[in-house]
Amino acid sequence: MSESAVTAPQSTRGLQRIRFGVLLNLTLFGLLMVIWGLLAVSTDSFMTAGNLTNLMRQFSLLAIIAIGQTFVIITGGIDLSVGAVVGLSSVIVSMLLVAGLPIPLAIFVTLLAGAGIGAIHAFGVAYMRLPPFIITLAGLTAWRGVGLLATNGFNISGLPKEFSGFSRAEFLGLPSLFWMVLLVAIPAYVLLHISRWGRYIYAVGSNAEAARLSGINIRHTIFLVYMISSTCAALAGVLAASRLSLGIATTGDTWELQAIASSVIGGTSLFGAVGSVVGPTLGSLLLSTINQGANLLNINPFWQRIVTGLLIVLIVFLDQLRRTRRN
């Protein structure tokens, strides 16, 4: 059976997926505009340049992780380790910089370590046939433990000023961290929505057995998505170390849940085969806006978790309705 034999019958479902994604993205954007309008009216500080810059910095790290997480979820998997990988990467890059490595080399080695972690998770899924939930849950605890063991629970300070200053810099009036989101999102969009690897990723999430029979290398695809997810988390760890001027092993605690929430709110289906790059980015901005808005309005921050949970339930319910009508 050829690849076209599998992808051709999916063309109608692909169009439905695109229409659903566009509608959801427009809905999220409209919701964001409504929330921004309400916050602008109800607070004096939300629309200030300093506050918006801070919002962009907060959302950027989450968006990078959510984009990587989306690749895994589209294949029907999940990566619970990304928060721990953020913390470990923060430690790795800080230790390398304190040891005297040049900044570009320290960052490259950290990203390479992140890709290696993703390869370990993919090996567990593809070759050991472990459920993604189990192997990445093990990674969540193990990689956090590695970071704490390497630092003995202490923070790593003394990072170069050039490294720490990057996260505070601006370019064309926008924070440098925002441009890092674009640096990740644009290649991710090309890979997922334009390249043949993107078709393979959707095919694996839709029907792994049919994809295998069509000649798609399932294992290679699984390795690709988990390595992308961990590399994005490693990049977020590097940026977090730059922003905090510290290497902290506990950085990224619970970020895996926020990344999954951002991806799902952005329209990525936990059943696989549905997702985009734009949706999780908007989902990350929405969650960051809710969090900051709650702080500005002096609302109990625990309400953020309740609102996030309700949004997840609503989006998953709409996804189930769409799947039911399609079938």
C-alpha positions in Angstrom: 0.0 0.0 0.0 1.4 3.4 -1.0 1.5 6.5 1.1 -0.9 8.2 -1.2 -3.4 5.4 -0.6 -3.5 6.3 3.0 -3.3 10.1 2.8 -5.9 10.5 0.0 -8.9 9.2 1.9 -7.9 11.5 4.7 -8.1 14.7 2.6 -11.7 15.4 3.6 -10.8 14.9 7.3 -7.8 17.1 6.7 -10.0 20.0 5.4 -12.4 19.5 8.3 -9.4 19.7 10.7 -8.2 22.9 9.1 -11.7 24.5 9.2 -12.0 23.5 12.9 -8.6 24.8 13.7 -9.2 28.2 12.0 -12.5 28.6 13.7 -11.0 27.7 17.1 -8.0 30.1 16.6 -10.4 32.9 15.7 -12.5 32.1 18.8 -9.4 32.2 21.0 -8.2 35.4 19.5 -11.6 37.0 20.0 -11.7 35.8 23.6 -8.2 37.2 24.2 -9.4 40.6 22.8 -12.4 40.6 25.1 -10.3 39.7 28.2 -7.7 42.4 27.2 -10.5 44.9 26.8 -12.0 44.1 30.2 -8.6 44.3 31.9 -7.8 47.6 30.2 -11.1 49.0 31.5 -10.9 47.5 35.0 -7.2 48.2 35.7 -4.9 51.2 35.2 -1.7 49.2 34.6 -2.6 46.4 32.2 -2.2 48.4 29.0 1.1 50.0 30.1 4.2 49.2 28.1 6.0 47.7 31.2 3.1 45.3 32.0 2.6 44.2 28.4 6.4 43.5 28.1 6.2 41.5 31.2 3.3 39.5 29.9 5.1 38.8 26.7 8.1 37.5 28.7 5.9 35.3 30.8 4.0 33.8 27.9 7.1 33.2 25.8 8.6 30.3 27.8 5.2 28.6 28.1 4.5 29.0 24.4 7.9 27.4 23.4 7.2 24.3 25.6 3.5 24.1 24.4 4.6 24.0 20.7 7.0 21.1 21.4 4.3 19.3 23.4 1.9 19.7 20.6 4.0 17.5 18.3 3.9 14.7 20.8 0.2 15.0 21.4 -0.7 14.9 17.7 0.9 11.4 17.5 -1.4 10.3 20.3 1.3 10.5 23.0 2.1 12.9 25.8 5.2 14.3 27.4 5.0 14.8 31.2 8.7 15.4 31.6 9.1 18.9 30.0 8.9 20.8 33.3 11.7 18.7 34.7 13.7 19.1 31.5 13.4 22.8 31.8 14.9 22.7 35.3 17.7 20.3 34.3 18.6 22.4 31.3 18.7 25.5 33.5 21.3 23.7 35.6 23.3 22.3 32.7 23.7 25.6 30.9 24.5 27.4 34.1 27.1 24.9 35.1 28.8 25.1 31.7 28.8 28.9 31.7 30.3 29.0 35.3 32.9 26.5 34.1 34.0 29.0 31.5 32.5 27.6 28.2 31.5 30.2 25.6 27.9 31.1 25.7 27.0 29.7 22.2 28.8 26.4 23.0 27.1 26.1 26.4 23.7 26.6 24.8 24.4 24.1 22.0 25.4 21.4 24.5 22.3 22.1 26.6 20.0 21.8 23.6 21.9 18.6 22.5 21.3 17.2 26.0 17.6 18.1 25.6 17.4 16.2 22.3 19.1 13.2 23.9 16.5 13.1 26.7 13.8 13.1 24.1 15.5 10.2 22.3 15.5 8.3 25.6 11.8 8.8 25.9 11.2 7.8 22.3 13.3 4.7 22.8 11.0 3.7 25.7 7.9 4.3 23.5 9.1 2.9 20.2 11.3 0.0 21.3 10.3 -0.9 24.8 6.6 -0.4 24.0 6.0 1.6 27.2 3.0 3.9 27.3 4.1 7.5 26.8 2.4 8.4 30.1 4.7 6.0 32.0 8.0 6.7 30.3 7.6 10.5 30.5 6.2 10.3 34.1 9.4 8.4 35.0 11.3 11.2 33.2 9.4 13.8 35.2 10.8 12.4 38.5 14.2 11.2 37.3 15.3 14.3 35.4 14.2 16.5 38.3 16.2 14.3 40.6 19.3 14.5 38.3 19.1 18.3 38.5 18.8 18.4 42.3 21.6 15.9 42.6 23.9 17.8 40.4 23.4 21.0 42.4 22.9 19.4 45.8 19.7 21.5 46.0 21.5 24.8 45.7 21.1 27.5 43.0 23.9 28.2 40.5 24.9 31.9 40.4 27.6 33.9 38.7 26.3 33.7 35.2 27.8 36.0 32.6 26.1 39.4 32.2 25.9 38.9 28.5 23.9 35.8 29.0 21.6 37.2 31.7 21.1 40.4 29.7 19.6 38.7 26.7 16.2 38.0 28.4 15.9 41.6 29.4 16.8 43.0 26.0 14.3 44.3 23.4 14.4 44.3 19.6 12.1 46.6 17.6 10.2 47.4 20.8 9.4 43.8 21.6 11.1 41.6 24.2 13.8 39.2 22.9 12.0 36.3 24.4 9.0 37.0 22.2 11.3 36.8 19.1 12.5 33.4 20.4 8.9 32.2 20.2 8.9 33.2 16.5 12.2 31.5 16.1 10.6 28.3 17.3 7.1 28.7 15.8 8.1 29.4 12.2 10.2 26.3 11.7 7.7 24.3 13.7 4.9 25.5 11.4 6.9 24.6 8.3 7.7 21.2 9.6 4.2 20.4 10.8 2.0 22.0 8.2 4.1 22.0 5.0 6.8 19.2 5.1 6.1 15.5 4.5 7.2 14.9 8.1 4.2 16.8 9.2 2.0 14.5 7.2 3.7 11.5 8.8 3.1 13.0 12.3 -0.6 13.4 11.6 -0.8 10.0 10.0 0.7 8.3 13.0 -1.8 10.1 15.3 -4.7 9.2 13.1 -4.0 5.5 12.6 -0.5 4.2 13.4 -1.1 0.8 11.8 -2.3 2.3 8.5 0.6 4.6 8.5 3.0 1.7 9.0 1.4 -0.2 6.1 1.8 2.9 3.9 5.5 2.8 4.4 5.9 5.5 7.1 8.6 4.7 9.6 6.7 4.9 12.9 9.7 4.7 15.1 11.5 7.5 13.3 8.4 9.7 13.6 8.2 9.0 17.3 11.8 9.8 17.8 11.3 13.1 15.9 8.4 14.4 18.0 9.8 13.5 21.4 13.2 15.0 20.5 11.4 18.2 19.4 9.5 18.4 22.6 12.5 17.9 24.8 14.6 20.3 22.8 11.9 23.0 23.1 11.9 22.4 26.9 15.7 22.6 27.0 15.5 26.0 25.1 13.0 27.2 27.7 15.4 26.1 30.4 18.2 28.1 28.9 15.9 31.2 28.6 14.7 30.7 32.1 18.3 30.7 33.4 18.9 33.9 31.5 15.8 35.5 32.9 16.5 34.5 36.5 20.3 34.9 36.2 20.4 31.6 38.1 20.5 27.9 37.4 17.6 26.4 39.5 16.8 22.7 39.4 13.2 23.3 40.4 12.6 25.7 37.6 9.6 24.6 35.4 7.8 22.9 38.3 4.2 22.0 37.0 5.0 23.7 33.6 4.2 20.4 31.9 0.6 20.7 33.0 0.5 24.3 31.7 2.0 23.2 28.4 -0.5 20.5 28.0 -3.3 22.8 28.9 -2.1 25.5 26.5 -1.9 22.9 23.7 -5.4 21.4 24.4 -7.0 24.9 24.8 -5.3 25.7 21.4 -7.2 22.9 19.8 -4.8 19.9 20.0 -6.8 16.7 20.4 -5.7 14.4 23.1 -7.0 11.6 20.8 -4.3 12.5 18.3 -4.1 13.7 14.6 -5.5 17.2 15.4 -3.4 20.2 16.3 -1.4 23.2 15.0 1.3 25.6 15.9 -0.8 28.7 16.1 -3.4 27.3 18.5 -1.0 26.4 21.4 0.7 29.7 21.0 -2.7 31.5 21.5 -3.5 29.1 24.3 -0.3 30.0 26.1 -1.0 33.7 25.7 -4.6 33.2 27.0 -3.4 31.3 30.1 -0.7 33.9 30.8 -3.3 36.7 30.4 -5.6 35.0 32.8 -2.8 34.6 35.4 -1.6 38.2 35.1 -5.2 39.6 35.1 -5.9 37.7 38.3 -2.9 39.2 39.9 -3.7 42.8 38.8 -7.3 42.4 40.0 -6.1 40.8 43.3 -8.2 37.7 42.6 -7.2 34.5 44.4 -4.7 32.9 42.0 -6.3 29.5 42.6 -9.1 30.7 40.4 -6.7 30.5 37.5 -6.6 26.7 37.9 -10.3 26.5 38.0 -10.8 28.6 34.9 -8.0 26.6 33.1 -9.7 23.3 34.0 -13.1 24.5 32.7 -11.5 25.7 29.5 -9.9 22.2 29.0 -13.2 20.5 29.6 -15.0 22.8 27.1 -12.4 22.3 24.4 -12.2 18.5 24.8 -16.0 18.4 24.8 -16.1 20.4 21.5 -13.5 18.1 20.1 -15.6 15.0 21.0 -18.7 16.6 19.3 -16.6 17.2 16.2 -15.3 13.6 16.1 -18.8 12.2 16.7 -20.3 14.2 13.8 -17.4 13.2 11.6 -18.0 9.6 12.3 
